[in-house]
Amino acid sequence: MARPLLFGAAYSVYVRIARLTLEEKGVAHDLVPVDVFAADGLPADYLQRQPFGRIPAFEHEGFRLFETGAITRYVDEAFPGPRLQPEGARDRARVNQIISILDNYAYRTLVWDIYVERVSGPAKGRPADEARIAAALPQARRCLDALVDLMGDGPWLAGSDLSLADLHAAPMIAYCVRAPEGRALIERAPRLQVWWGRMAARPGMLATEFVP
C-alpha cells in the first residue's frame, strides 16, 4: 500500500490535526511542504488539490481529499488501528458536535486572538493588540466551559476513549497555552487541565510538535 501524502506546513493547526490522526492510527505517511504564507505564494499546481488555497490536502493511492474533517474521518475508516470514532450514533454525534464547536467558535479565538496576538506576533516584532486579546477571553472561556460540560465523567473529550474530538482540540490548545492568558484559562478548568496533561504527553503530540 502506498504511503499517504499530506500537503501542508507543520505550523498549521489543521495540518497537525490530520497528522495526529495518522499517528494515532499508526499510518506511515509523508508530509509534503506547502506554506500558504510563502513569499512566492502557493505551488503552481496546488490549487488543483485544494481550490480554496488552504491546507491540508491529502492523497492516498490516487484518491484526493481536502478539508480536515473529511481527511481525518477517511483515515480513521480506511486504515487499521484503534477506532477514533465511536460506534453509537449518539456518541458519534457528540464527537462531531465538539469538532464543530472547535471549528466555529474556538479556533480563531484561541489561536489567532490569543496565541498570535500575545506570542507569535510580538516574536516577529509586532506589538500585541491588547484590546483584541481582552475581547477574546470571554469567548475563549465559553468555548472551554462547553468542552468541560460535554466531557461528562470520561477521561477524554467525548467519553472513555480517545477520539477525533481530542485530536481536533489538541493543536488549538497547544498554541493557546503558550500565552499566559491561555495557560490561565486551562488552569481554571481542572478537568480540562488533566485532559491536556494526558493529551500533551502522547507520542503523536510529541512527534508533531512545532517549535517556531
N, C-alpha and C positions, 0 to 999 in steps of 0.2 A: 504494500500500500504506500502510495506517495505521501511524503510529508506535507501537511497543510502549510499554506503560505498565509501569513498575516501581514498586512501592509499598514505601516503607521510608525509612530515615534514613541520611544519609551517614556517620554514625559506625559503622554496623554492619559487622562483618567480612563477614557473609553477603550483605548488600546490595552491598558493594563487589565481592565475587566475581562476582555477576551483572552488575554494571556493567562490570567489566573484560572479561567475555566479550562483552558488547555492543560495547564499544570496540574490542576486537581484531577483531571481525567487521565493524566499520565501520557498525554499525546505529544510526541516529539514533533516539533514544528520549526519553521524558520520565520523570523521577523525581518521583513523587507523594509528598509528605512524609507519613510515618506514623511517629510517635515512640512506641515502646512504653513509654517511661518518662515520658510526659507526665502532668502532674498531673491532667488531666481524663480520662485513660485513652485508649483507642483510639477512633477514629471509630466512630460507631454502626453503620455498615454494614460495617466491616472484617472482622468475623468471618464474613461471608458469603463473603469472599475467602479467608480463612485461619482455619479454625475453631479453631485452637490459639493464635491471637493472636500469632504470631511474624512476623518479617519476614525476607525479602521475600515479596511476592506479585507476580504478573505477569499481564498481559493483552495479547493480540495478536489483533486483529480478532475480538473476542468469545470467544476461546479463553483460558481462565483456568488458571493453574497456581500451585501453591505448592510449597515445598521447593526449596532452591537447586540441588541436583544435577539435578532434573528441569528446572528453568528453563535452566541452562547447557547441558545436552545438547540441549534443544529449540532454543535459539538457534543452537547450532553446526550443527544439522541442517536448520533451517528457512530459514536465510538464507545468501546467497552470502558468499564471503570465505574466508580461509585456514582450512583444516581444523584443528580443535582436539582431535580425537580420531583416533588412528592407525587405519589400515585393518586391520592384522593383529590377530587375536584375542588373541595374547599381549601385544602392545604395548598394546592397549586395556585388557586386564586389569591391566597394570601401572599405567596411569593411574588406574583405579578403585581399585586397592589403595592407592595413595598418597592419594587423596581419603579413603578410609575411615580410614587412619591419622590424617590430619589431623582429621577429624571426631570420631573416637572417643577419641584419645589426646592430640592436640596442642592443640586449640583451647582447652579450659578451662585447661590448664597454661600455655601461652604467653601467653594473653590475660588471663584472669581472675586466675590465681595469681601471675603475674609483672607484667605491664603494669598491670593495675588496682590491684594492691596497692602497687606501687612508684611509679607515676606518676599515674594517674587519681584514685585515692582521696585521696592526700595533696594533690593540687591542689584538691580540694574540702574540705580541712580534716580529713580522716580519716587518722589515723596508719597507716602501713604495718604489716601483720601479718607481722613478720619470720619467725615460725615457719612460716607458710604459704608464704612465698617460699622459705625454705630447703628445705622439704619438696618443693616443686615442681621444684627444679633437677635432681635425678636423672632424673625422668620427662621433663623437657624435653630433657636430653642424650640420653636413649634415643630420643626421637622424632626429633631432628635427626640422630643417628647412623644411624637407619633410613633417612632420606631420602638421606643421603650414600651408604649402601650400595646403594640402589636406583638411584642416578643412573648407575652404570656409568661409561662414558667420555664420555657425551654432555654437551653444554653445558646441557641442560635437565633437569628432574627425571625425565622419562620418556623421555629419548633425545635424538635430534638436532633435534627440532622442539618449539617452544613448544606446550603442551597445556593442557587444563583442569586438570591437576595443578599446573602452575605458577601458574595464576590462582587456584586454591583456596588455595595456600600463601601467596601474596604478602601478602594483607591480614593474616594472622596474624603473619607475620614482621615486617611493618611496625610493628605495635604492640609486639611483643616487644622489638625493638631500640631502642625509646625508653627502655627501662630499662637501667641499666648491666649488670645480670646478663644480660639478653638480648643485648646487644652482645658481651659476653664469650663467650657460647655460640656465636655466629656466628663470632667471631674464632678460636675453637679448631678450626673446621672450614673450612680454606682453600677447598676446592672449593665449599662452600655459600656462603662469603663472596663468591667470584667470581660465583656464580649470582645472589646477592642484588644485587650491584652492577649486573649486566646487567638484572635484572628491575626494579629500582627506577627505572632511567632510562627505561623505556618510556613513550611518550606517554600510554597509558591509565592508568598508575600516577600520573603527574603530574596528569592530568585529574580523577582520582577521590580525590586525597589529601584527608584530613580533618584539619583543624587545630582542636583544641578552642578 
